[in-house]
Amino acid sequence: MGVFFEVAAFLAGRQVIDVLYFAWVRERIGLPRERIETSATTVAELVAELRAREERYEAAFADLSSLRVALDQELSSFDAPLAGVREIAFFPPMTGG
């Protein structure tokens, strides 16, 4: 997916985002990362789009309280806007030791 894909998505009112999955989220989805085209305006809307794709996404995003999200490598929330975001990461909470 090159520049043409991103320009076409932009012209269609959509954006292209790199989505990264870590730990058990990656295991349930079966991918470490993917580039997706979306019309979602918030993280929650993107999650809804992903859950509607396949059962494996539904399983990974079934309990959002057990997930954290980062937008462009900064911890964020599920109601955060996606405007201008290039990368989103989903991962379980981290614990200290």
CORHU-V818665 format. One record per pair of residues at least 12 apart in sequence whose C-alpha atoms are under 8 Angstrom apart, sorted by sequence separation. I is the first residue (numbers start at 1). J is the second residue. D is the distance in whole Angstrom. If there is no record, write none. Layout:
i=I j=J d=D
i=I j=J d=D
//
This chain:
i=20 j=32 d=6
i=21 j=33 d=6
i=20 j=33 d=4
i=72 j=85 d=6
i=19 j=33 d=5
i=20 j=34 d=7
i=47 j=61 d=7
i=71 j=85 d=7
i=72 j=86 d=6
i=73 j=87 d=8
i=18 j=33 d=7
i=19 j=34 d=5
i=71 j=86 d=8
i=72 j=87 d=5
i=73 j=88 d=8
i=18 j=34 d=6
i=19 j=35 d=6
i=71 j=87 d=6
i=72 j=88 d=6
i=73 j=89 d=8
i=18 j=35 d=4
i=19 j=36 d=7
i=71 j=88 d=5
i=17 j=35 d=6
i=18 j=36 d=6
i=70 j=88 d=6
i=71 j=89 d=7
i=16 j=35 d=7
i=17 j=36 d=6
i=69 j=88 d=7
i=70 j=89 d=5
i=16 j=36 d=6
i=17 j=37 d=6
i=69 j=89 d=6
i=70 j=90 d=7
i=16 j=37 d=4
i=17 j=38 d=8
i=69 j=90 d=5
i=15 j=37 d=6
i=16 j=38 d=6
i=68 j=90 d=6
i=69 j=91 d=6
i=14 j=37 d=6
i=15 j=38 d=6
i=67 j=90 d=7
i=68 j=91 d=5
i=14 j=38 d=5
i=15 j=39 d=6
i=67 j=91 d=6
i=68 j=92 d=6
i=14 j=39 d=5
i=67 j=92 d=5
i=68 j=93 d=6
i=13 j=39 d=7
i=14 j=40 d=8
i=66 j=92 d=6
i=67 j=93 d=6
i=29 j=56 d=5
i=66 j=93 d=7
i=9 j=37 d=7
i=28 j=56 d=6
i=29 j=57 d=6
i=28 j=57 d=7
i=28 j=59 d=7
i=29 j=60 d=7
i=28 j=60 d=6
i=43 j=77 d=8
i=44 j=78 d=5
i=25 j=60 d=5
i=43 j=78 d=5
i=44 j=79 d=6
i=24 j=60 d=8
i=42 j=78 d=7
i=43 j=79 d=6
i=44 j=80 d=8
i=42 j=79 d=6
i=43 j=80 d=6
i=42 j=80 d=5
i=43 j=81 d=7
i=42 j=81 d=4
i=43 j=82 d=6
i=41 j=81 d=6
i=42 j=82 d=5
i=41 j=82 d=5
i=40 j=82 d=7
i=41 j=83 d=7
i=25 j=90 d=7
i=25 j=91 d=6
i=20 j=87 d=8
i=22 j=89 d=8
i=24 j=91 d=8
i=25 j=92 d=8
i=17 j=85 d=7
i=18 j=86 d=6
i=19 j=87 d=6
i=20 j=88 d=6
i=21 j=89 d=6
i=22 j=90 d=6
i=23 j=91 d=6
i=24 j=92 d=8
i=17 j=86 d=5
i=18 j=87 d=5
i=19 j=88 d=5
i=20 j=89 d=5
i=21 j=90 d=5
i=22 j=91 d=5
i=23 j=92 d=7
i=16 j=86 d=7
i=17 j=87 d=6
i=18 j=88 d=6
i=19 j=89 d=6
i=20 j=90 d=6
i=21 j=91 d=6
i=22 j=92 d=8
i=17 j=88 d=7
i=19 j=90 d=8
//
